[in-house]
Amino acid sequence: MSVILTIVLILLFIVILIYWQVKRKLREFSASVFGTSNIIEGIKNQKISLTNEPRSVFGMEKLLLPNIVKDFPNLNINEMKKMVEDSILMCLQSIEKKQVLKVDYVSEAIINWIQSRIDDLNNDEFVNYDAIKFHRTVLNRYTNKDGIYALTFQTAVEYLYRKNDTDYEKIQNRFNTEFIYIFDDTKLDKYQSGIALNCPNCGAPIKDLGVKMCNYCGTGVIDLVKKTWILNNIQES
């Protein structure tokens, strides 16, 4: 019996020794990586640090802008960036309100994207996007294919997010948005059914892109879509 007890005590001593060695190693590792000997506190602090860091965005503005200015001499790239941020804000607010807000110049793809996010919520579920902050918007890509010009932007966005009555969580997100400009009349049919246009004078909806005059106030609206940048795509990344 004494032999068995001695073996048990020895094994217990070895287990305790291993435990303290592992604990010491974890403290040393935590101190070197996180700056604190408490690894749980270190991981928590690291998570907070990552949450406070805006998402990175990749801009090609200096390289692309000369070609854009050549094709669109009157284009103000800063106004386009403001349009990008307003569009993202509209999408988030639409999801929050569970209805697609009235907007001009958006494609059917954007309406479908918003509606799919709304459909993901049950009738008794809701989400909130508060304290929305745009860190940076950059021009990422410029293309011209078959009479359709496209500008793609990347935007780093921060907001407080919650679902139902849960606690708010700070989110650092990145959105890619694409705006298109249609020069070729033959390409209009592809986008006509999904573009929301309004009369520039009275604001009445224009249901047919082929009309020459507004049915409500008589203002000429010839080629209105060809003078408009259309929000055609949005993605989170």
N, C-alpha and C positions, 0 to 999 in steps of 0.2 A: 504493500500500500504506500509506503514512504517513497518507493522508487517512482511509482506512478505520479504521486503528488509532486515530486521533484521535477519530473518531466513536464508536467502541466505548468509549473511555475516558470520553468525555463522557457517554454513556448510562449507563455504570457509575457515574459520579459522581452522576448524577441519581437513580439507583435507591438508592444508599447514602444520599443526602440525604433522599429521601422516607422511607426506612426509619427513619432516626433521628428525623425529624419525627413520624412516626406513633407510634414508640415513646415519644417525649416526651409526646405528647398522651395516650396511654394511661396513662402514669404520672401525669400531672396529673389525668386523669379518675378513676383508681383512688384517688388520694390524697384527692380531694374527696368521693368517694362512700363509699369503704371505710375511709379513714383510713390507708392504706398505699400506697406506690408500686408494690408488687407486686400486679398485678391478680389473679393466680392465688391468692395468699395471701388477698387481700381477698374473693374469691368463696367460698373455703373457710371463712373466718371468718364470712361472712354466712350460709352454710348451717348452721354450728354454732349461730349465734345464733338462727336460725329454728327449729332443732330443739329448742332449750332453751325456746322460748316456748310455753306451753300454748295449745291451741286456744280460741278465744273461744266463749262460750255466751250465749244470749239468754234471759233470765228475765223472766217476767211474774207473779211470785209475789204481789207487793203488789196487783196488779189482780185476780188470779184467786182469791186465798185467801178473801176474804169470801164468795163464792158457794160455794166448796168447803165451808167451815165450816158454811154454812147447810144444805147437803145432807148433810154428814157431820160432825156436831158432835164426834165422838170421834176423828176422823182426826188422826194426828200426822204432819205433813208431813215432819219430819226422819226419822222412822222409815221413811217411804216412800222418801226419798232413799237411806237405807241399804239398803233392799230393792232399789232400782235398781242400786246399785253392786255388791251381792252377786250380782245377776242377770248383770251384765256379766262379773264375775269367773268365774261358773259357765260362761258361754258360751266364754270364752277358754280356760279349763281343759279344757272338753269337746273343743274343737278340738285342743288340745295332746295330750290323751290318746287322741284318735280314738274317742271314745265319748261319747254323751250321758249326762252324769252324772245321778244320781237327784235330781230336783227336784220340788217341789210347785207346783201352780198355774201351769203354763205351757201355752200354746196349741200346737196342732199347727204353727202358722206358725213358732214359735221352734225347735221340734225340726227342722223342715225347713231352717231357716236354718243351724243348726249342722251338720246332716248334709251340706248342700251344700258348706259350707266344708271338711268332712272329705273329701268325695268329690273335691274339687279336688286333693287330694294323692294321689300315687301310693303304692303299697304300701310302697315303700322311702323315702318322704319323710316328714319330720316337721318340726314347727315348735315354737319355744319362745317363751313370753311370760314374761319375768322382770322383777323389780323394778317390778311394776305399782303405779302411783300415781294416785289420783283427785284431781285438782286442784279440781274444783268440779262440783256437780250442782245444776241449777236447774229449777224448774217452768216449762215453756214454753207449755203449752196445756191447757185444760179444756173438755170438750164433753159434752153430754147429748143423745143422739139415739135415739129409739125404745126407751127403757128401758135403754139401755146408756150408762153413764158412762165417760169415758176421760180419763186423766191422761197427758200427754206430758212427758217430761223430756229435758233435754240435759245430757250429762256430758263433761267434758274429762278424758281419760285419757292417762297417759304410761306407756310400757313399753319394755323392751329386747326386740327381736324378732330372731330369726334363723331361717333355713330350712336344714335339714340341718346341715352343719358350717361354714357361712359365719360371718363375724364378726357380732357383735351390732350392731344399728342402733337408735338411740334413735328411737322413734316418738311423735309427738304426735297423738292421735286424738280424734274426737268421736263419741259415740254418741247416737242418739235412741231412747228406749224408750217404749213405750206400755203402760199398765196399764188394764184395763177392769174394770168392776163391773156385773154383770148384775142388774137389778131385775125385768125382765119375764120371767116363766116361759116365755113362748112363744119367747124367743130362745135358750133353752138348747140346742135341737137343733143349732143352727149351730156351737156350740163343744164340745158334749158329747164327741164322739169324740176331740178333741185336747187335753182338759184332764186333767192328771195330778193326781189327788186322793188323799189318804191319810187314814185315820182319825185324828182328833185325839187319841185315847186310846192306841191300840196301834201306829199307824203303818202298818197294813196297807193295801194299795191298794184303792181303791173304784172298781170298774169300771163301775158303773151309777149315774149321778147321781140316779136316781129312787128308790134304796133308802132306807129309813127307818132301818135299823139296820145296823151293821157285822157282816159275816158271821163275823168272827173273835172279837170280844169283846163284841158286842151293844150298843156305844155308839150312841146316837142321832146320826144324821148328816143329819137333815132340813134341807133348804135350805142345805147346807154351801157350795155353790158361790156362792149369793147373798150369802154373808157373806165373800167372798174377792175380793181384787184379783188379777186374772189377768194375767200377762205375756203380751201378745198380739202385740207387734211390736218389732223391733230393727233399726236401720239405722246404718251408718257414714256420716258426712258430713264 
